[in-house]
Amino acid sequence: SHTGGTIAGARYGTATGATILNYAVFDSRAYVASGSGLTSAWTDAANRRASIASMSFGCARMALCLSASEIRTMAGTPLSGMLFVKAAGNDGVTLGNEAIPVTATDGRTALSRLLLVGSVNLTGTISSFSNRPGEGCLLTSGTTACAENMKWKYRFIVAPGEMIYAN
């Protein structure tokens, strides 16, 4: 709700005309949904003509924290018009590699639709708690070293993340 209000809040939102679709993607223990919960939400949102999937969740010290099935769904044709905006995380670390058993094509396609967002403070300095991209990447099936085009740093942006007022 904090992110939704920052985006579409009637008085101070950055995109006051936006429509927010809210999906429950957490299980009863507050973990990210497993199985088809997340992919079903993306598919439904795409069917309802959503253009952005904003995800402010993650796993400690990981950029994606997504399964192979989720990566394949992100890369799929039904979601070709969707941008996936993902929180970089709040562990204050440099992100490492994540090995996910998908093809290089699916990995590249999914990453071409992804933005990782870190936090900066009021002076524009990266926040002490914000994760950083470093040289980490998505390692697809059969790879052991980072391909340059799979590195987090090419999908990484920062935005104000401290002292943000919410509705």
N, C-alpha and C positions, 0 to 999 in steps of 0.2 A: 504494500500500500504506500510505503514511503516513496518508492521509485515512481509508481503510477501517479501519485500526487504531484511529484516534481515535474513529471512530463505533462500531465493533462489537467492540473489544478486550474479551476476556473479563473482565479485572480492572478496567480503567480506562475502558472505552468509555462513550460517552454514551448509546448504545442497544445494550446488550449482547445483546439478543435479536434484533437485526437480522440479516438474511441479506444477504451481499454477493455480487453477481454481477459478475464481472470480465470486461471485454471489451478486446481489443487494438484500439485505434483509431488507432494510429500506423503509418506506413509504415516501411520499412527505414532511412530517414534520420532518423527520430524526428520527422517532421512529422505534424500531424494528418491522419488519413486523408482522402483525397479519394474521390470517387465515392460509393458506397453504404455504405462501412464504418461510419460513425457512425449513419446512419439504420437500417441493418440491426441494429445493436446495440440501439438504442432499441426497435425493433419487437419483437425477440426478448425483451428485458427486459419489455416491456409484456405480451407473450404469457405470460410466466412470472409475471405479476402483480406486477411491481416497481412501486413508486409514486414513486420518486425516481431521477433520472439525475444523478449528481454528476460534474461535469466540471472538473477542476483543470488544464485546458490552455487555451491561447489564443495569440493573436498579439500582438506588441508593440503597445502603445498602442491596443488595440481591446477593446471590451466583448464582442462576440459572436464575431467571427471565424467566422461560419457562412455557408454558401452559401444561395442562394434555395431550393434543393431541401430543405436541412436545415430552414429556417424553415417551409416548407410542411408538412414532415413533423411538426414540433413542433405545428403548428396543426391537424393532421388528427385526425379522430374516433378512430382506433385508439389515439392517445396522449392522449386527453382527460383521463384520470385521473392523468397523470404530471406531477410537478413537476420542472423542470429547474433545478438549482443549479449556477451557473457562477462560476468564479473571476473576480474583477474584473481581476486582473493585478497584476504586481509591477514596474511601470515607474516608479511614483511620479508619475504624471501625472493630469491631469483628462481624463477620457474625452471624445472628440469624437463627431461624428456618424458613423454608418455607413449608407451607401446600399446597400440590398439590393433587387433588383428583384422584389418580391412585392406582392400587393395589400394595401391598408390593412387589410382584414379579416383576412388571414392574419398580417400583422404584429402587429396588436392581440391576436389570439388567442394567438399564440406568446408574446408578451411577458406576457400574463396568466398564463402557466404558468412564468414565469422569476423566479429570484432571483439577483442578482449579489452576490457576497460579497467584501467588502474586509477588511483586517486592522487590528486594534487591538493596542496593546501592553498591558503589565500595568496601566497607569494608565487605560486606556480611551481613550487618544489614538490617532487613526488613525496607523498605522505609516508611517514616511517612505517606504518602498518601495511602499506600497499605492496602487493607482489609486483615483481619486475620481470620483463620477458627474458633478459639475458640471451643466451644462444640455444635455449631449449627448443624442442620441436615435437611434432607428432611423428612417431616411428611406426610406419605401416608394416604389414606382413613382409618378412624377409629382410628388413633393413636393420642395420645396427648403428648407423651413423646418420646424423641430421643432414637431410638435403636442404639446401639454402632456401628453397621455396616452401618448406614446411616449418620454418622457424616462427615461433610466437611473435618475435619482434616486428614482423611484417604485418601483423594483424592487431597490433597493440596501440591503443590510444589512451590518453588520460583526460580526466574531467575533474572539476571541483568535487571533492569528497569529504571535506571537513567543514564543520559549521554550516551545514545545509539545513535550512528550515523546512519543515514538512507540514502539510495540512492536517 
